[in-house]
Amino acid sequence: MSLGQQLAPHLPFLRRYGRALTGSQTEGDRYVRATLEAIVAAPEEFPRDVDPRLGLYRTFQAIWGSTHLDDRAEDFDPLNEGEAIARARLSRLAPRSRQALLLTAMEGFTSEDTAYLLEETPDSVEGLVAEALSEIDKQTRARVLIIEDEPLIAMDLETIVRDQGHDVTGVAVTRDEAVALAMEDRPGLVLADIQLADDSSGIDAVKDILAQFSVPVIFITAFPERLLTGERPEPTFLITKPFQRSTVKAAISQALFFDESTVPAG
């Protein structure tokens, strides 16, 4: 099997990580493209002594580490939505902490694998994750609309949201109910399942809401790769079902991290 064939199944998830780290589909994909270009240009330098997914993310980390936002002020584009908002927060939150949180909570890497990706020790990775959670919890607070037709999952999400210090504006089980709740009490964040109770679509519900006002959205789906094809505008934040509580917390924190309307906690 060629290297390209080994890496192909992991690309949608690397794209998810890239956009969660940057808060932008365009910016995240730019880093993924640079990663692939680096591999094509020097395939002999690709790590062959580890799992292909680890090698892929390690190459991405090398690209990010040499060019990420804090290190490229001369290339900063103030018109890139998300970047301007994030820069002030980035000054108060170490980028490596956010990387450690996303790699473990969202991408599912172990502390050992994350230590390899960040060139840290497992103990230091655990410290970085704790630091990220602490700092982000202090910086962000929002009102959250949950669109989910499974009662147990909806209850779990509501508990996670409230435990993180946010308020829940409502829980909707259909497209029409979601839109009505959003118009009645405008949320600062939306958590949306894909398939809803009446066979309507959470994606369509979100489109209806976004047609009325801008709000960060996190989609929850068992098949995230189906929404990461590169063929159309795609969600910036995706959670894979079944999810871990830490994954939801990390996604919420990142979505709010790039949202200018988020109220600092105090």
N, C-alpha and C positions, 0 to 999 in steps of 0.2 A: 504494500500500500504506500502510495506517495505521501510526502509530507503534507501537501495540500489536502489530500483526502483525510488525513488524520486530524487536521485542524478544522476542517469545514464544520463539523457538528458543534464546535465550541464557539464559533464566531457570533451567533446571535447573543450568547450570554456575555461575551466580551463587549459587544455593543451595548448591552444593558449596563454593564459596569462603567463603561466610558461615559455614557450619558448621565448616569447617576452621579458620577464623580464631577462632571462639568456642569450639570443642570441644563444641558442643551443637546438635542439630537444631532444638530450640525457639528457642534464642537466635539462631541463624543465620537462621532463617526470619523472626524478628521484624525483623531489620535489612533483609531483602529486602522484607518487607511495607512497612516505612517508606519504603524507596526507591521502590517503586511508588506509594505514596500521595503522595509528593512530586512525582513525575512527573505524576500525574493532576491534582494541585492546581495545578501551574504548568507545563503542557506547553511554554509559550513559552520557558521557561528551560532546557529540555533541549538539550544541545550538538548542534547540527545540522551543524557543520563537520567532524565526525569520524564514523567508522564507528559504527553504532548500538550495537554491543557495547561499544566504548570509552566511548560516552556513558552507557550503563547502568552500567558499573563506576565511572565517574567520579562519577555521582550517588550510588552506594552509598558510595564513599569519602568523599564530603562528609557523608553521614549518620553513618558510622562515626567520622570525625574529630571530630565535634561531640559524640558521645555514648558513645564506647567505654569499656571498663571502667575505665581509669585516670582518666577524667574524670567518673565518675558514682558516686563513693563513696556518696552519699546514696541511690542507687537499688540498691545492691548487695544481692543476695539470697543469704544464706549457704546456703540450701537448694538453690540451683541447682547440680546436680552438675557439676563441671568448673571453675566459676568460683572457688570457694574454693581449689581446688588450684592453679589457675593464677596467682592473684594474687601469691603469693610469688615465683614464677618470673618473672612479668611485671616485677617490680621489678628483676630482674637482666637483662632482655632488652628492648630497645627495641621497642615495637609496630611501628614503621615498618620495622624490619628483617624482622620476620616477614611483614609485608604484602608487602614486596618479594620475599621468597623464594617465597611462595605464588603471587603474580601471575606470576612468571617461570617457576618450576619446575612448578607444578601447573596453572595456567591458560594457560600457553603464550604470555604476552605478551612482546614483545621488550623490551629495555632502554629503547628509545625510548618505546614505549607505556606501560611501567610508569612512566617518568619523567613522562609526561603525567598519569597517574592519581594519582601521589603528589606532583605539583608539585615534582619534583626534576630534576636533570640525569642523563643516561644514566650518566655516570661515578660519580655519587653512588649511583645505584641498584646498580651493580656492587659498590660498597663496602658498601652495606647488606646485600646478599645474602651477601657474604663474612662479614660480621659475624654475621649470623643463623646461618649454618652453623657458625661457630666456637663461638658461645655455646651453641647447642643441643647440639652434640656434647659439650660439657663437662658438660651438665646431665643427660643421659639415657643409660641403659644398660638393656638388657632381654634376656630370653630369648625367642626368636621361633619360633613354629610356622609353617611354610609349607605351605599346601594348594594344590597345583598339579600337574596331570597331564602337562604338557608338560615333558619332561626338560631341554631347553635353557633354557626360561624359569625352571624351578625352580633350575637351576644359577646362572643370572644373578642371581636374587633372593637366593640363598644368599651369593653373592659380595658383593653390595651390603650385605647385613645384616652380614656379618662385617667388611667394610671399614669399616663405620660404628662398629665396636666392640662389636657385640652378639653373642650366642651363638645358635646354631640348635638347637632341641630335636629337630627332625625334619622330614622332608618327607613329606607324605601325598598320595596320588593319588586316594583315594576318601573318601566320607563316613564309612564305618565306621572306616577307618584313621585318619582325622583325629581322630575322637572318642577312639579308643583311645590314640593318641599324647598327646592333651591330658590324658587321665586319668592316664597313666603318668608324665608329666613336665610339670607344669602350666606353660604359657608365660605370659609377661608381655605378649605381643603376638601377634596372629594376622594373617598375610597370606593371603587366601583368594581363589582363582579362583572363578568362578561355576559353570562347567560342568566336571565331573570325569570321570575315566577310564571309570567304569562307568555313565555317564549319570546319576549322582547329582548332587546340587546342593551347591555350596559354601555356599550360604545355609542349607540345612537342616543341614549339618555345624556351622556356626557357631551356629545355634539350639540344637542339641543341647549344644554346649560351654557356651554361655551359661546353659543351664538348670542347669548344675552349678556354675559360678563366673563371676564378672565378669572380663572381660578386654577391652582395646581391640582393635578389629578394623579392618583395612583391606581393602576388597574391590577386586579387580582384574577389570575387565570392558571389553569393546569397546563396550558400550552403556550408559554411566553414566546417561543420561537416563531409561532404563527403570526405574531404581531411585530416581529423584528425581521422583516424580509428586505427592507431597503427599497421597497417599491412605492411607498407613499408616506405621507407624514405619519409618524408613529408616536406612541406614548413615551414620555421621557422616563417614567417610573413604572416598573412592573414587579409584582410579587408573584412567585410561583406557589400554587396550591399542591399539596398541603404546605402551609407555611409555619414557621416558628415565630414566636412572639418577638424575638430579637430582630427578625427580618422585617416585620411590620414597623417596629420602632425605628430601625435604621432608615427605612424608606420614607416614613413620615418626616423624620428629622432632615433628610436630604431635600425632600420636596419643599419644606418650609424654609430651608436654608437659602434657597434661591428666590424666595417670594418676597417682594418688596412690601407687601401689606402685612406681613407677620408682625405681631406685637411682641417686643422683647419682654421676657419674663423678668419679674423683679420683686 
